[in-house]
Each structure stands twice: as structure tokens, then as C-alpha cells.
Amino acid sequence: MNRRFFLSSSIALGAFAALARLPVDASLLQETSGLKDAQSNNPKSSGDGSKSKGIKKVIKTDSEWKQQLTPEQYNVMRQKGTEYAFTSPLNDIHDKGIFECAACGLPVFSSAQKFDSGTGWPSFWAPIKKENVIEETDKSLGMTRTEVLCAQCEGHLGHVFEDVPKPTGLRYCMNGVALRFVKQT
């Protein structure tokens, strides 16, 4: 066998194998292969294996999210970023109301479950309804955490930690830019 042919074939095969192992960008697939419609009828499972009941999915392309969200919201909600601690005006809200997903408007938290955790992010001890959020394992940054996503648009809201006392022992530590407050009278 020709040595040059063998080397070029080996390099090509190795490159193909490496590309096959790369993660696929779902938003790119939606834009190019029509998966958008198929996924709207297939709700994403939560971390416990159950599906979000009665929640109609909001599916948009990456470019649609970029048009709708501010750059900071897009970074947090679509790219799983984190806002700087103590920068959210929602930290100082103590009025009665509902905290909705900033991307789709799904009610996710209530002021009745809000508390001051001292961490610099709006914190809640429970969501309004468990099915309004999806919890998934997040192994980024060299640690294991539980990520919290909006069950309707799958926007990244923050993380939940088991490090506070009563009533649930849970601290839903949310990014303020991922939420919108609606005051109730």
C-alpha cells in the first residue's frame, strides 16, 4: 500500500472520529433540519425522569432568542451564564407578587417563598409549582450542582442548593435577569 495514501487515510479517519464525538448544537439542528416542530410535542424531562405536566413548550431558534432577549439575558438564559452578585434589583423587592421567566412569562416563583440568603442573588425556598421548573445535573466548573431551567422555554434560571434550614432546606438561587417581577395588589 502506498505510504502517502495510508497516512492521509489515517488522518482523515482520525478527524472523522474526533468530529463524531463533538457535542451537537441543538439550536443549529433546529434551524437546519426542521426539528423545531418535532421537539415542540416532546417535552424535556426533568432531572427526576418526570415530564413537565401541562406546560406547552416555547421553542425558538437561537437568532429569535437573540432578538427577544437583552445581551445579558441571552448570556444567562441561553448560554448558562451568571450575573454578578448583588447587581439584581430583584434582591431588594419585598412586595407581594410573582416572579416570571423573563423569556416566556411562565410564573416560576412567588414573593411568599422569597428570602434573603445573603448570596447576592434572588433566592427562594420553593418554586410556585414543581412542574414549572426543570432540574438537571450540572457538572460544569469542576463541581456537581443542580441547574434550574424554565419548564416552558428551557431558559437557564440558576441553581438549587441544599444548604439552608426550614422550611424545605432548599435555596433556589436565581439570576435576576432571568426573572421579571409582577406586583400583585
Order of alpha helices (4+ residues) and beta strands (2+ residues): alpha-alpha-alpha-alpha-alpha-beta-beta-beta-beta-beta-beta-beta-beta-beta
